[in-house]
Amino acid sequence: MKIPVEILLITCSTGAIQSGFFSVYLFLSKKRTTLSHKMLACLLLALTLRMTKSVGYYFSYNNLPASVENVGYAAHIAIAPLLLLYIKSFLHPDSGFEKKYWIHLVPALCILLLSPFLDRNFWLSEFHGYRVSLFYMGIYLVFSFYLLWKKFYSKKNLRSRQEWAWLFILTGGIAFIWAAYAANFLLGWVAYMTAPVIFSFLIYSISYFALKQHSVLFKETKGTEARYKNSSLSQQQLQFWGNQIQGVMEKEKPWRDPQFNLTRLSRLISTSPHITSEVINRHFQKNFPDFITGFRLTDASEMLRNVLLQQEKIASIAFEAGFSTVSSFNTVFKKQLQLTPSEYRKKFCKPETGEPGLQD
C-alpha cells in the first residue's frame, strides 16, 4: 500500500522538528551540563540535519543545492561516532571529553568544511562517497553494539534495566535507520523515505521514554554546579584528587568498614573533607553515600557470583561488603539490580558457564 505524500511529509517533518527541539533543549538547558547530555544533544542535531536533508531531497525532487546536501552527508558521517561517544559518556559519567575523541569527528568536520565545494559526483558516482559513508557508519555501529554487549556482561554491571533499555532503544533505532539507507542505496530493497519514517518513530519512542523514564535520560547532580560555582579547584585538580580517591578505594577497600565516612576517606588521601566531598560530587557526580554504596554493591555482587562462596550466608556477604544491616542491603540491592541477592546468586553463580554479572 502506497502512503499518501501528505502523510509521509507530515510524519517525517514532524520527527525532524521534534528531534531539533529536543537537541536545542539539551544545548540550552542549564541543568543538562554533563558530557552525556552534550553528546546526546550533538547526536540529535546530527540526526535532525540528516533527516532534514532526506526530506528536502525527496520532496524537492532531487533539486536541493549541493552545499545543503553536503551538510546532510556530514551529519550522516557524524551520527555513528557521536552515538559511540554518547554511550561511553553515559556509562562513565565521571569521565570528561578527551582530546583523542576529536579523531572520531574529523571526517564529518572535513566534509562540513568542504561542503561548498563538493558536488554530487563525489557522493554518487566517481568517488563513491555515499557508499563509503555507509560502510563507515556500519563499522561504528558494530563497535557501539560491542561496547554495550561488553559492559552489559561485565562483572561490575550495576546499571538498571531502564538504563540498558534506553541505550539499546537508541542504538537499535539508529541501526535500523542505517540499515534502511543501506538497503535502499546498495540493494534497492526499500524506498528512500523508509529511513526518515523509521527515524520519526524512533524520535516518538525517545520522547515517550523521556516522559516515562525522565531520570534515566537526564541523570544529574542537582545543585552541584551552583554549589561549587566559586570553587578554586581546577579541572586538573579535580582529576588528580579523583584519581587519588579511586586508587585508595580499589587498593584498600575501606568501604568494607560499616563506620567508614567522609573524614576517614579524607585522611587516606591527605586532604580536607570539604575537598573530598567536592571531588566526589563534581568528578564522580555522586554524593558520598551513593559513592560508597556503589562500591559495596559491586563487592557484594562479586562475592555472590563466586562459586567458592556458594555456601556463605547472604547476611555474611552483606556485612563483609560493609552494609550495617541485612535489610538495608536487600533493599538497595533489589532497587539497583531488580533482583534479590538470592535471585542474583541463583542466576549468575554458575560454575559451568561462569556467567558474569554487572558493571559500574
QUITA-V162028 format. One record per residue. RES is the residue in one letter. SS is DSSP state (H for helix, E for strand, - for the rest). Layout:
res = <RES/RES>
ss = <SS/SS>
This chain:
res = <M/K/I/P/V/E/I/L/L/I/T/C/S/T/G/A/I/Q/S/G/F/F/S/V/Y/L/F/L/S/K/K/R/T/T/L/S/H/K/M/L/A/C/L/L/L/A/L/T/L/R/M/T/K/S/V/G/Y/Y/F/S/Y/N/N/L/P/A/S/V/E/N/V/G/Y/A/A/H/I/A/I/A/P/L/L/L/L/Y/I/K/S/F/L/H/P/D/S/G/F/E/K/K/Y/W/I/H/L/V/P/A/L/C/I/L/L/L/S/P/F/L/D/R/N/F/W/L/S/E/F/H/G/Y/R/V/S/L/F/Y/M/G/I/Y/L/V/F/S/F/Y/L/L/W/K/K/F/Y/S/K/K/N/L/R/S/R/Q/E/W/A/W/L/F/I/L/T/G/G/I/A/F/I/W/A/A/Y/A/A/N/F/L/L/G/W/V/A/Y/M/T/A/P/V/I/F/S/F/L/I/Y/S/I/S/Y/F/A/L/K/Q/H/S/V/L/F/K/E/T/K/G/T/E/A/R/Y/K/N/S/S/L/S/Q/Q/Q/L/Q/F/W/G/N/Q/I/Q/G/V/M/E/K/E/K/P/W/R/D/P/Q/F/N/L/T/R/L/S/R/L/I/S/T/S/P/H/I/T/S/E/V/I/N/R/H/F/Q/K/N/F/P/D/F/I/T/G/F/R/L/T/D/A/S/E/M/L/R/N/V/L/L/Q/Q/E/K/I/A/S/I/A/F/E/A/G/F/S/T/V/S/S/F/N/T/V/F/K/K/Q/L/Q/L/T/P/S/E/Y/R/K/K/F/C/K/P/E/T/G/E/P/G/L/Q/D>
ss = <-/-/-/-/H/H/H/H/H/H/H/H/H/H/H/H/H/H/H/H/H/H/H/H/H/H/H/H/-/-/-/-/-/-/H/H/H/H/H/H/H/H/H/H/H/H/H/H/H/H/H/H/H/H/H/H/H/H/H/-/-/-/-/-/-/H/H/H/H/H/H/H/H/H/H/H/H/H/H/H/H/H/H/H/H/H/H/H/H/H/H/-/-/-/-/-/-/-/H/H/H/H/H/H/H/H/H/H/H/H/H/H/H/-/-/-/-/-/-/H/H/H/H/H/-/-/-/-/H/H/H/H/H/H/H/H/H/H/H/H/H/H/H/H/H/H/H/H/H/H/H/H/-/-/-/E/E/-/-/-/H/H/H/H/H/H/H/H/H/H/H/H/H/H/H/H/H/H/H/H/H/H/H/H/H/H/H/-/-/-/-/-/-/H/H/H/H/H/H/H/H/H/H/H/H/H/H/H/H/H/H/H/-/H/H/H/H/-/-/-/-/-/-/H/H/H/H/-/-/-/-/-/-/-/H/H/H/H/H/H/H/H/H/H/H/H/H/H/H/H/H/H/-/H/H/H/-/-/-/-/-/H/H/H/H/H/H/H/-/-/-/-/H/H/H/H/H/H/H/H/H/H/-/-/-/-/-/H/H/H/H/H/H/H/H/H/H/H/H/H/H/H/H/H/H/-/H/H/H/-/-/-/-/H/H/H/H/H/H/H/-/-/-/-/-/H/H/H/H/H/H/H/H/H/H/H/H/-/-/-/H/H/H/H/H/H/H/H/-/-/-/-/-/-/-/-/-/E/E/->
